[in-house]
Amino acid sequence: MTRPEFIAAYSSLPASDKISFLAQTSHQLTVYLRGSYPDVSGESKLDGLSLKKLQGANELQHHLSSELRHIHVSNPDRYPDDVLLNILWEKADFYGISEELNHSLLYVMKWFQR
């Protein structure tokens, strides 16, 4: 699924489904990002790549939870759907977690397209 196709599919969802979609994406993202955890056995230090990915995970969670809140309260000033998704993709690219975000988004979208 291309990004424009994904934006169209997400944008077509009613608000209640967008809330569910974002919540499920947030959860799925935590699953895919578990591979970014540093070794906590004390045998190695936190490497820069793991730290950057964890920072990125936090940024994505921030945007996902913020959008959940905005949709829930019907805030008319929320980001348009395409802007939100492009922000998520840009942040994921910057933090090196595009693969994890894309897997999460596609996994959840397949669930909605059943």
Secondary structure, DSSP 8 states (H G I E B T S, - for coil): --HHHHHHHHHTS-HHHHHHHHHHHHHHHHHHGGGG----SSSS---HHHHHHHHHHHHHHHHHHHHHHHHHTT-TTS--HHHHHHHHHHHHHHHT-HHHHHHHHHHHHHHHT-
